[in-house]
Amino acid sequence: MQARSPWPAAPGGALDNEVRAIVTTAAAATAEEPLAEFNFHNIEAYPKLAERGVEVLRFPHAVIEGLCQETTEVVADLAAHDALAREIHDSHMGFLARARAYAPHAELGFLELRQGAEG
């Protein structure tokens, strides 16, 4: 799969490197800010929920397995009948494999290490 340029030809000519850097930085900040806000507010809300007796539960393993199975079948069918869906699926699955390998060393790994160091 060939990577597509995020910089199609601009009207009147190509964007210079400074404008590209500004747009790249603004786009990254715009994408990151909502995630940071969700994380912050979820962390702040959790003790308030616990004080009110709310019990946060995970879905049962069987439910997650069923969702995974059904999703896998639906997405495989889409990918089998559409070239763009296949390209997206293959890209996503490749990223997911890399993300799973990295995850123990990312936030979860960091928090576990920090918790061990703090006692």
N, CA, C and O atoms as CSV, one atom per row, in Angstrom:
chain,resi,resn,atom,element,x,y,z
A,1,MET,N,N,0.847,-1.168,0.000
A,1,MET,CA,C,0.000,0.000,0.000
A,1,MET,C,C,0.893,1.230,0.000
A,1,MET,O,O,1.832,1.328,0.789
A,2,GLN,N,N,0.597,2.153,-0.878
A,2,GLN,CA,C,1.384,3.372,-0.968
A,2,GLN,C,C,0.717,4.457,-0.138
A,2,GLN,O,O,-0.492,4.671,-0.225
A,3,ALA,N,N,1.523,5.139,0.669
A,3,ALA,CA,C,0.992,6.209,1.506
A,3,ALA,C,C,0.545,7.370,0.627
A,3,ALA,O,O,1.203,7.723,-0.352
A,4,ARG,N,N,-0.568,7.943,0.995
A,4,ARG,CA,C,-1.067,9.115,0.280
A,4,ARG,C,C,-0.500,10.367,0.933
A,4,ARG,O,O,-0.329,10.419,2.151
A,5,SER,N,N,-0.216,11.348,0.137
A,5,SER,CA,C,0.296,12.605,0.675
A,5,SER,C,C,-0.830,13.347,1.379
A,5,SER,O,O,-1.926,13.471,0.832
A,6,PRO,N,N,-0.569,13.845,2.595
A,6,PRO,CA,C,-1.590,14.656,3.260
A,6,PRO,C,C,-1.640,16.060,2.688
A,6,PRO,O,O,-2.444,16.885,3.124
A,7,TRP,N,N,-0.784,16.335,1.714
A,7,TRP,CA,C,-0.675,17.680,1.161
A,7,TRP,C,C,-1.004,17.697,-0.327
A,7,TRP,O,O,-0.097,17.775,-1.156
A,8,PRO,N,N,-2.283,17.625,-0.679
A,8,PRO,CA,C,-2.620,17.739,-2.095
A,8,PRO,C,C,-2.251,19.137,-2.586
A,8,PRO,O,O,-2.063,20.055,-1.788
A,9,ALA,N,N,-2.154,19.286,-3.867
A,9,ALA,CA,C,-1.794,20.585,-4.428
A,9,ALA,C,C,-2.789,21.643,-3.971
A,9,ALA,O,O,-4.002,21.477,-4.102
A,10,ALA,N,N,-2.258,22.725,-3.438
A,10,ALA,CA,C,-3.100,23.820,-2.959
A,10,ALA,C,C,-3.413,24.753,-4.123
A,10,ALA,O,O,-2.620,24.873,-5.057
A,11,PRO,N,N,-4.574,25.417,-4.068
A,11,PRO,CA,C,-4.868,26.400,-5.116
A,11,PRO,C,C,-3.756,27.450,-5.148
A,11,PRO,O,O,-3.383,27.997,-4.110
A,12,GLY,N,N,-3.245,27.721,-6.307
A,12,GLY,CA,C,-2.190,28.717,-6.429
A,12,GLY,C,C,-0.801,28.166,-6.163
A,12,GLY,O,O,0.166,28.927,-6.181
A,13,GLY,N,N,-0.669,26.874,-5.917
A,13,GLY,CA,C,0.652,26.291,-5.689
A,13,GLY,C,C,0.723,25.523,-4.395
A,13,GLY,O,O,-0.234,25.489,-3.621
A,14,ALA,N,N,1.861,24.907,-4.167
A,14,ALA,CA,C,2.060,24.073,-2.975
A,14,ALA,C,C,2.213,24.938,-1.728
A,14,ALA,O,O,2.656,26.084,-1.803
A,15,LEU,N,N,1.843,24.379,-0.594
A,15,LEU,CA,C,2.032,25.068,0.683
A,15,LEU,C,C,3.505,25.019,1.059
A,15,LEU,O,O,4.168,24.000,0.867
A,16,ASP,N,N,4.015,26.123,1.596
A,16,ASP,CA,C,5.421,26.100,2.001
A,16,ASP,C,C,5.558,25.336,3.314
A,16,ASP,O,O,4.562,25.061,3.983
A,17,ASN,N,N,6.777,24.998,3.677
A,17,ASN,CA,C,7.033,24.157,4.854
A,17,ASN,C,C,6.551,24.790,6.146
A,17,ASN,O,O,6.102,24.077,7.043
A,18,GLU,N,N,6.630,26.106,6.267
A,18,GLU,CA,C,6.171,26.772,7.489
A,18,GLU,C,C,4.663,26.614,7.660
A,18,GLU,O,O,4.189,26.319,8.756
A,19,VAL,N,N,3.914,26.810,6.585
A,19,VAL,CA,C,2.457,26.653,6.651
A,19,VAL,C,C,2.109,25.197,6.943
A,19,VAL,O,O,1.192,24.927,7.719
A,20,ARG,N,N,2.822,24.267,6.338
A,20,ARG,CA,C,2.588,22.847,6.620
A,20,ARG,C,C,2.837,22.536,8.092
A,20,ARG,O,O,2.069,21.794,8.704
A,21,ALA,N,N,3.897,23.093,8.666
A,21,ALA,CA,C,4.202,22.864,10.084
A,21,ALA,C,C,3.108,23.436,10.971
A,21,ALA,O,O,2.729,22.817,11.965
A,22,ILE,N,N,2.599,24.610,10.624
A,22,ILE,CA,C,1.518,25.226,11.404
A,22,ILE,C,C,0.267,24.357,11.344
A,22,ILE,O,O,-0.354,24.090,12.373
A,23,VAL,N,N,-0.102,23.920,10.158
A,23,VAL,CA,C,-1.298,23.085,9.993
A,23,VAL,C,C,-1.126,21.752,10.718
A,23,VAL,O,O,-2.055,21.283,11.375
A,24,THR,N,N,0.048,21.141,10.605
A,24,THR,CA,C,0.314,19.866,11.274
A,24,THR,C,C,0.198,20.007,12.784
A,24,THR,O,O,-0.422,19.169,13.438
A,25,THR,N,N,0.783,21.051,13.340
A,25,THR,CA,C,0.727,21.281,14.786
A,25,THR,C,C,-0.698,21.548,15.244
A,25,THR,O,O,-1.131,21.014,16.265
A,26,ALA,N,N,-1.427,22.365,14.502
A,26,ALA,CA,C,-2.814,22.664,14.867
A,26,ALA,C,C,-3.686,21.413,14.794
A,26,ALA,O,O,-4.528,21.193,15.665
A,27,ALA,N,N,-3.491,20.599,13.768
A,27,ALA,CA,C,-4.280,19.370,13.636
A,27,ALA,C,C,-3.978,18.403,14.770
A,27,ALA,O,O,-4.891,17.783,15.316
A,28,ALA,N,N,-2.712,18.268,15.130
A,28,ALA,CA,C,-2.337,17.368,16.226
A,28,ALA,C,C,-2.939,17.841,17.540
A,28,ALA,O,O,-3.463,17.034,18.308
A,29,ALA,N,N,-2.870,19.135,17.802
A,29,ALA,CA,C,-3.442,19.671,19.043
A,29,ALA,C,C,-4.951,19.481,19.070
A,29,ALA,O,O,-5.521,19.150,20.109
A,30,THR,N,N,-5.594,19.687,17.936
A,30,THR,CA,C,-7.042,19.530,17.855
A,30,THR,C,C,-7.453,18.082,18.093
A,30,THR,O,O,-8.491,17.829,18.705
A,31,ALA,N,N,-6.666,17.144,17.625
A,31,ALA,CA,C,-6.971,15.727,17.826
A,31,ALA,C,C,-6.685,15.288,19.255
A,31,ALA,O,O,-7.412,14.455,19.796
A,32,GLU,N,N,-5.659,15.823,19.867
A,32,GLU,CA,C,-5.231,15.391,21.201
A,32,GLU,C,C,-6.073,16.006,22.318
A,32,GLU,O,O,-6.302,15.366,23.344
A,33,GLU,N,N,-6.527,17.223,22.128
A,33,GLU,CA,C,-7.231,17.930,23.200
A,33,GLU,C,C,-8.480,17.209,23.700
A,33,GLU,O,O,-8.642,17.079,24.914
A,34,PRO,N,N,-9.374,16.732,22.827
A,34,PRO,CA,C,-10.556,16.036,23.351
A,34,PRO,C,C,-10.208,14.786,24.157
A,34,PRO,O,O,-10.847,14.512,25.173
A,35,LEU,N,N,-9.212,14.030,23.722
A,35,LEU,CA,C,-8.812,12.837,24.464
A,35,LEU,C,C,-8.315,13.216,25.852
A,35,LEU,O,O,-8.676,12.575,26.840
A,36,ALA,N,N,-7.491,14.251,25.931
A,36,ALA,CA,C,-6.990,14.709,27.227
A,36,ALA,C,C,-8.142,15.180,28.113
A,36,ALA,O,O,-8.158,14.898,29.311
A,37,GLU,N,N,-9.095,15.888,27.534
A,37,GLU,CA,C,-10.261,16.356,28.295
A,37,GLU,C,C,-11.087,15.180,28.813
A,37,GLU,O,O,-11.480,15.168,29.979
A,38,PHE,N,N,-11.352,14.192,27.957
A,38,PHE,CA,C,-12.110,13.014,28.393
A,38,PHE,C,C,-11.395,12.306,29.533
A,38,PHE,O,O,-12.014,11.966,30.542
A,39,ASN,N,N,-10.098,12.082,29.377
A,39,ASN,CA,C,-9.340,11.406,30.432
A,39,ASN,C,C,-9.390,12.189,31.734
A,39,ASN,O,O,-9.642,11.610,32.791
A,40,PHE,N,N,-9.156,13.478,31.676
A,40,PHE,CA,C,-9.167,14.301,32.883
A,40,PHE,C,C,-10.525,14.239,33.575
A,40,PHE,O,O,-10.602,13.975,34.775
A,41,HIS,N,N,-11.588,14.481,32.826
A,41,HIS,CA,C,-12.920,14.528,33.438
A,41,HIS,C,C,-13.381,13.149,33.919
A,41,HIS,O,O,-14.076,13.056,34.930
A,42,ASN,N,N,-13.009,12.088,33.216
A,42,ASN,CA,C,-13.345,10.746,33.698
A,42,ASN,C,C,-12.650,10.449,35.017
A,42,ASN,O,O,-13.254,9.878,35.925
A,43,ILE,N,N,-11.383,10.836,35.126
A,43,ILE,CA,C,-10.638,10.630,36.373
A,43,ILE,C,C,-11.269,11.434,37.505
A,43,ILE,O,O,-11.362,10.949,38.632
A,44,GLU,N,N,-11.699,12.650,37.216
A,44,GLU,CA,C,-12.338,13.493,38.230
A,44,GLU,C,C,-13.724,12.959,38.611
A,44,GLU,O,O,-14.119,13.062,39.773
A,45,ALA,N,N,-14.455,12.402,37.671
A,45,ALA,CA,C,-15.819,11.935,37.928
A,45,ALA,C,C,-15.861,10.603,38.663
A,45,ALA,O,O,-16.812,10.331,39.395
A,46,TYR,N,N,-14.852,9.780,38.478
A,46,TYR,CA,C,-14.881,8.430,39.037
A,46,TYR,C,C,-15.119,8.413,40.548
A,46,TYR,O,O,-15.994,7.669,40.992
A,47,PRO,N,N,-14.391,9.190,41.369
A,47,PRO,CA,C,-14.657,9.146,42.815
A,47,PRO,C,C,-16.063,9.633,43.172
A,47,PRO,O,O,-16.667,9.151,44.131
A,48,LYS,N,N,-16.576,10.580,42.404
A,48,LYS,CA,C,-17.930,11.081,42.671
A,48,LYS,C,C,-18.962,9.986,42.412
A,48,LYS,O,O,-19.939,9.859,43.151
A,49,LEU,N,N,-18.747,9.208,41.377
A,49,LEU,CA,C,-19.644,8.085,41.099
A,49,LEU,C,C,-19.562,7.049,42.212
A,49,LEU,O,O,-20.584,6.531,42.661
A,50,ALA,N,N,-18.345,6.749,42.654
A,50,ALA,CA,C,-18.157,5.765,43.728
A,50,ALA,C,C,-18.836,6.226,45.012
A,50,ALA,O,O,-19.425,5.414,45.725
A,51,GLU,N,N,-18.761,7.522,45.314
A,51,GLU,CA,C,-19.422,8.064,46.512
A,51,GLU,C,C,-20.929,7.848,46.464
A,51,GLU,O,O,-21.569,7.705,47.505
A,52,ARG,N,N,-21.490,7.825,45.277
A,52,ARG,CA,C,-22.933,7.639,45.112
A,52,ARG,C,C,-23.309,6.168,44.977
A,52,ARG,O,O,-24.468,5.838,44.728
A,53,GLY,N,N,-22.335,5.293,45.142
A,53,GLY,CA,C,-22.612,3.863,45.094
A,53,GLY,C,C,-22.643,3.259,43.705
A,53,GLY,O,O,-23.064,2.115,43.534
A,54,VAL,N,N,-22.204,4.010,42.716
A,54,VAL,CA,C,-22.184,3.483,41.355
A,54,VAL,C,C,-21.042,2.484,41.237
A,54,VAL,O,O,-19.903,2.781,41.599
A,55,GLU,N,N,-21.353,1.309,40.732
A,55,GLU,CA,C,-20.344,0.282,40.530
A,55,GLU,C,C,-20.032,0.199,39.038
A,55,GLU,O,O,-20.908,-0.111,38.231
A,56,VAL,N,N,-18.801,0.471,38.684
A,56,VAL,CA,C,-18.382,0.417,37.287
A,56,VAL,C,C,-17.959,-1.014,36.979
A,56,VAL,O,O,-17.054,-1.558,37.611
A,57,LEU,N,N,-18.625,-1.609,36.006
A,57,LEU,CA,C,-18.382,-3.008,35.662
A,57,LEU,C,C,-17.890,-3.129,34.226
A,57,LEU,O,O,-18.110,-2.242,33.400
A,58,ARG,N,N,-17.231,-4.226,33.951
A,58,ARG,CA,C,-16.847,-4.557,32.584
A,58,ARG,C,C,-17.910,-5.471,31.996
A,58,ARG,O,O,-18.640,-6.146,32.722
A,59,PHE,N,N,-17.986,-5.482,30.673
A,59,PHE,CA,C,-18.861,-6.445,30.032
A,59,PHE,C,C,-18.329,-7.840,30.322
A,59,PHE,O,O,-17.117,-8.025,30.427
A,60,PRO,N,N,-19.213,-8.827,30.453
A,60,PRO,CA,C,-18.749,-10.204,30.633
A,60,PRO,C,C,-17.893,-10.639,29.439
A,60,PRO,O,O,-18.098,-10.184,28.314
A,61,HIS,N,N,-16.946,-11.514,29.703
A,61,HIS,CA,C,-16.029,-11.986,28.666
A,61,HIS,C,C,-16.792,-12.585,27.483
A,61,HIS,O,O,-16.403,-12.381,26.332
A,62,ALA,N,N,-17.863,-13.313,27.752
A,62,ALA,CA,C,-18.644,-13.935,26.674
A,62,ALA,C,C,-19.256,-12.876,25.751
A,62,ALA,O,O,-19.346,-13.085,24.541
A,63,VAL,N,N,-19.670,-11.759,26.313
A,63,VAL,CA,C,-20.239,-10.679,25.497
A,63,VAL,C,C,-19.162,-10.096,24.584
A,63,VAL,O,O,-19.398,-9.880,23.396
A,64,ILE,N,N,-17.990,-9.844,25.139
A,64,ILE,CA,C,-16.888,-9.299,24.346
A,64,ILE,C,C,-16.488,-10.284,23.246
A,64,ILE,O,O,-16.256,-9.878,22.107
A,65,GLU,N,N,-16.409,-11.567,23.579
A,65,GLU,CA,C,-16.082,-12.578,22.563
A,65,GLU,C,C,-17.115,-12.580,21.443
A,65,GLU,O,O,-16.759,-12.651,20.267
A,66,GLY,N,N,-18.395,-12.501,21.804
A,66,GLY,CA,C,-19.459,-12.474,20.798
A,66,GLY,C,C,-19.370,-11.246,19.908
A,66,GLY,O,O,-19.523,-11.344,18.690
A,67,LEU,N,N,-19.124,-10.091,20.511
A,67,LEU,CA,C,-18.971,-8.865,19.728
A,67,LEU,C,C,-17.785,-8.972,18.771
A,67,LEU,O,O,-17.877,-8.575,17.609
A,68,CYS,N,N,-16.681,-9.506,19.265
A,68,CYS,CA,C,-15.493,-9.671,18.418
A,68,CYS,C,C,-15.779,-10.604,17.252
A,68,CYS,O,O,-15.394,-10.322,16.118
A,69,GLN,N,N,-16.447,-11.705,17.525
A,69,GLN,CA,C,-16.755,-12.681,16.479
A,69,GLN,C,C,-17.653,-12.062,15.407
A,69,GLN,O,O,-17.363,-12.165,14.215
A,70,GLU,N,N,-18.731,-11.427,15.830
A,70,GLU,CA,C,-19.660,-10.824,14.872
A,70,GLU,C,C,-18.989,-9.709,14.082
A,70,GLU,O,O,-19.165,-9.611,12.867
A,71,THR,N,N,-18.225,-8.871,14.765
A,71,THR,CA,C,-17.538,-7.769,14.094
A,71,THR,C,C,-16.544,-8.295,13.074
A,71,THR,O,O,-16.460,-7.777,11.960
A,72,THR,N,N,-15.799,-9.314,13.445
A,72,THR,CA,C,-14.819,-9.909,12.531
A,72,THR,C,C,-15.498,-10.412,11.269
A,72,THR,O,O,-14.991,-10.206,10.166
A,73,GLU,N,N,-16.643,-11.071,11.420
A,73,GLU,CA,C,-17.367,-11.600,10.263
A,73,GLU,C,C,-17.893,-10.484,9.364
A,73,GLU,O,O,-17.775,-10.563,8.141
A,74,VAL,N,N,-18.469,-9.453,9.961
A,74,VAL,CA,C,-19.026,-8.346,9.176
A,74,VAL,C,C,-17.921,-7.614,8.420
A,74,VAL,O,O,-18.053,-7.335,7.228
A,75,VAL,N,N,-16.837,-7.308,9.117
A,75,VAL,CA,C,-15.740,-6.566,8.489
A,75,VAL,C,C,-15.065,-7.411,7.411
A,75,VAL,O,O,-14.699,-6.885,6.360
A,76,ALA,N,N,-14.897,-8.699,7.653
A,76,ALA,CA,C,-14.301,-9.578,6.639
A,76,ALA,C,C,-15.170,-9.618,5.387
A,76,ALA,O,O,-14.650,-9.622,4.272
A,77,ASP,N,N,-16.486,-9.645,5.562
A,77,ASP,CA,C,-17.393,-9.642,4.417
A,77,ASP,C,C,-17.277,-8.333,3.639
A,77,ASP,O,O,-17.232,-8.341,2.409
A,78,LEU,N,N,-17.230,-7.218,4.351
A,78,LEU,CA,C,-17.058,-5.926,3.677
A,78,LEU,C,C,-15.745,-5.891,2.900
A,78,LEU,O,O,-15.710,-5.466,1.745
A,79,ALA,N,N,-14.671,-6.338,3.537
A,79,ALA,CA,C,-13.349,-6.313,2.910
A,79,ALA,C,C,-13.280,-7.238,1.700
A,79,ALA,O,O,-12.540,-6.968,0.754
A,80,ALA,N,N,-14.039,-8.316,1.724
A,80,ALA,CA,C,-14.026,-9.271,0.613
A,80,ALA,C,C,-14.701,-8.710,-0.638
A,80,ALA,O,O,-14.447,-9.177,-1.748
A,81,HIS,N,N,-15.557,-7.715,-0.455
A,81,HIS,CA,C,-16.342,-7.210,-1.577
A,81,HIS,C,C,-15.997,-5.780,-1.985
A,81,HIS,O,O,-16.621,-5.229,-2.892
A,82,ASP,N,N,-15.016,-5.179,-1.329
A,82,ASP,CA,C,-14.717,-3.787,-1.640
A,82,ASP,C,C,-13.223,-3.530,-1.441
A,82,ASP,O,O,-12.683,-3.779,-0.363
A,83,ALA,N,N,-12.566,-3.037,-2.474
A,83,ALA,CA,C,-11.112,-2.834,-2.419
A,83,ALA,C,C,-10.718,-1.809,-1.359
A,83,ALA,O,O,-9.738,-2.007,-0.641
A,84,LEU,N,N,-11.472,-0.717,-1.257
A,84,LEU,CA,C,-11.137,0.298,-0.255
A,84,LEU,C,C,-11.334,-0.254,1.151
A,84,LEU,O,O,-10.513,-0.009,2.035
A,85,ALA,N,N,-12.416,-0.996,1.363
A,85,ALA,CA,C,-12.645,-1.613,2.674
A,85,ALA,C,C,-11.515,-2.580,3.006
A,85,ALA,O,O,-11.085,-2.645,4.158
A,86,ARG,N,N,-11.023,-3.334,2.022
A,86,ARG,CA,C,-9.905,-4.259,2.230
A,86,ARG,C,C,-8.652,-3.476,2.615
A,86,ARG,O,O,-7.937,-3.875,3.535
A,87,GLU,N,N,-8.378,-2.379,1.931
A,87,GLU,CA,C,-7.194,-1.564,2.229
A,87,GLU,C,C,-7.275,-1.007,3.653
A,87,GLU,O,O,-6.296,-1.042,4.398
A,88,ILE,N,N,-8.441,-0.496,4.018
A,88,ILE,CA,C,-8.628,0.046,5.368
A,88,ILE,C,C,-8.489,-1.065,6.402
A,88,ILE,O,O,-7.822,-0.890,7.422
A,89,HIS,N,N,-9.117,-2.201,6.140
A,89,HIS,CA,C,-9.057,-3.339,7.062
A,89,HIS,C,C,-7.622,-3.801,7.270
A,89,HIS,O,O,-7.189,-4.002,8.405
A,90,ASP,N,N,-6.886,-3.970,6.181
A,90,ASP,CA,C,-5.503,-4.437,6.288
A,90,ASP,C,C,-4.640,-3.435,7.051
A,90,ASP,O,O,-3.807,-3.818,7.872
A,91,SER,N,N,-4.846,-2.160,6.775
A,91,SER,CA,C,-4.090,-1.121,7.475
A,91,SER,C,C,-4.410,-1.139,8.966
A,91,SER,O,O,-3.513,-1.058,9.805
A,92,HIS,N,N,-5.695,-1.247,9.284
A,92,HIS,CA,C,-6.113,-1.264,10.691
A,92,HIS,C,C,-5.555,-2.484,11.421
A,92,HIS,O,O,-5.058,-2.367,12.541
A,93,MET,N,N,-5.637,-3.640,10.794
A,93,MET,CA,C,-5.149,-4.858,11.441
A,93,MET,C,C,-3.635,-4.803,11.664
A,93,MET,O,O,-3.144,-5.262,12.695
A,94,GLY,N,N,-2.907,-4.252,10.713
A,94,GLY,CA,C,-1.468,-4.084,10.891
A,94,GLY,C,C,-1.156,-3.152,12.044
A,94,GLY,O,O,-0.272,-3.426,12.856
A,95,PHE,N,N,-1.892,-2.038,12.112
A,95,PHE,CA,C,-1.691,-1.104,13.220
A,95,PHE,C,C,-2.056,-1.753,14.545
A,95,PHE,O,O,-1.345,-1.584,15.536
A,96,LEU,N,N,-3.150,-2.488,14.571
A,96,LEU,CA,C,-3.594,-3.133,15.806
A,96,LEU,C,C,-2.543,-4.108,16.330
A,96,LEU,O,O,-2.305,-4.173,17.536
A,97,ALA,N,N,-1.923,-4.854,15.447
A,97,ALA,CA,C,-0.864,-5.784,15.868
A,97,ALA,C,C,0.303,-5.019,16.486
A,97,ALA,O,O,0.849,-5.431,17.509
A,98,ARG,N,N,0.682,-3.908,15.864
A,98,ARG,CA,C,1.779,-3.102,16.417
A,98,ARG,C,C,1.368,-2.454,17.735
A,98,ARG,O,O,2.177,-2.365,18.658
A,99,ALA,N,N,0.123,-2.003,17.830
A,99,ALA,CA,C,-0.358,-1.363,19.060
A,99,ALA,C,C,-0.392,-2.358,20.216
A,99,ALA,O,O,-0.053,-2.011,21.347
A,100,ARG,N,N,-0.801,-3.591,19.935
A,100,ARG,CA,C,-0.825,-4.615,20.993
A,100,ARG,C,C,0.577,-4.921,21.505
A,100,ARG,O,O,0.769,-5.150,22.699
A,101,ALA,N,N,1.553,-4.925,20.606
A,101,ALA,CA,C,2.935,-5.170,21.024
A,101,ALA,C,C,3.468,-4.010,21.865
A,101,ALA,O,O,4.275,-4.215,22.771
A,102,TYR,N,N,3.021,-2.814,21.568
A,102,TYR,CA,C,3.503,-1.616,22.260
A,102,TYR,C,C,2.775,-1.365,23.580
A,102,TYR,O,O,3.368,-0.822,24.513
A,103,ALA,N,N,1.516,-1.747,23.674
A,103,ALA,CA,C,0.659,-1.396,24.811
A,103,ALA,C,C,1.267,-1.678,26.182
A,103,ALA,O,O,1.157,-0.825,27.062
A,104,PRO,N,N,1.900,-2.823,26.412
A,104,PRO,CA,C,2.457,-3.062,27.750
A,104,PRO,C,C,3.548,-2.063,28.142
A,104,PRO,O,O,3.873,-1.923,29.321
A,105,HIS,N,N,4.103,-1.379,27.157
A,105,HIS,CA,C,5.173,-0.425,27.420
A,105,HIS,C,C,4.663,1.011,27.384
A,105,HIS,O,O,5.437,1.945,27.598
A,106,ALA,N,N,3.385,1.199,27.120
A,106,ALA,CA,C,2.805,2.533,27.012
A,106,ALA,C,C,2.184,2.931,28.347
A,106,ALA,O,O,2.762,2.661,29.400
A,107,GLU,N,N,1.025,3.564,28.318
A,107,GLU,CA,C,0.414,4.113,29.523
A,107,GLU,C,C,0.220,3.072,30.617
A,107,GLU,O,O,0.566,3.317,31.773
A,108,LEU,N,N,-0.330,1.917,30.265
A,108,LEU,CA,C,-0.573,0.892,31.281
A,108,LEU,C,C,0.730,0.440,31.915
A,108,LEU,O,O,0.832,0.352,33.138
A,109,GLY,N,N,1.716,0.158,31.098
A,109,GLY,CA,C,3.013,-0.249,31.629
A,109,GLY,C,C,3.627,0.822,32.512
A,109,GLY,O,O,4.192,0.523,33.564
A,110,PHE,N,N,3.514,2.068,32.081
A,110,PHE,CA,C,4.051,3.179,32.863
A,110,PHE,C,C,3.337,3.292,34.205
A,110,PHE,O,O,3.983,3.449,35.241
A,111,LEU,N,N,2.000,3.212,34.191
A,111,LEU,CA,C,1.246,3.314,35.444
A,111,LEU,C,C,1.569,2.165,36.388
A,111,LEU,O,O,1.684,2.374,37.596
A,112,GLU,N,N,1.716,0.955,35.858
A,112,GLU,CA,C,2.075,-0.187,36.706
A,112,GLU,C,C,3.461,-0.006,37.312
A,112,GLU,O,O,3.661,-0.291,38.492
A,113,LEU,N,N,4.417,0.465,36.520
A,113,LEU,CA,C,5.759,0.723,37.045
A,113,LEU,C,C,5.732,1.799,38.121
A,113,LEU,O,O,6.371,1.669,39.166
A,114,ARG,N,N,4.992,2.848,37.853
A,114,ARG,CA,C,4.920,3.949,38.814
A,114,ARG,C,C,4.251,3.502,40.107
A,114,ARG,O,O,4.703,3.858,41.195
A,115,GLN,N,N,3.176,2.721,39.994
A,115,GLN,CA,C,2.492,2.229,41.187
A,115,GLN,C,C,3.433,1.365,42.012
A,115,GLN,O,O,3.440,1.463,43.239
A,116,GLY,N,N,4.225,0.524,41.365
A,116,GLY,CA,C,5.190,-0.306,42.078
A,116,GLY,C,C,6.247,0.524,42.779
A,116,GLY,O,O,6.675,0.182,43.881
A,117,ALA,N,N,6.672,1.610,42.155
A,117,ALA,CA,C,7.699,2.468,42.749
A,117,ALA,C,C,7.148,3.277,43.914
A,117,ALA,O,O,7.872,3.575,44.864
A,118,GLU,N,N,5.864,3.633,43.843
A,118,GLU,CA,C,5.263,4.456,44.893
A,118,GLU,C,C,4.753,3.618,46.051
A,118,GLU,O,O,4.465,4.143,47.127
A,119,GLY,N,N,4.641,2.317,45.830
A,119,GLY,CA,C,4.199,1.434,46.906
A,119,GLY,C,C,2.781,1.285,46.983
A,119,GLY,O,O,2.282,0.566,47.849
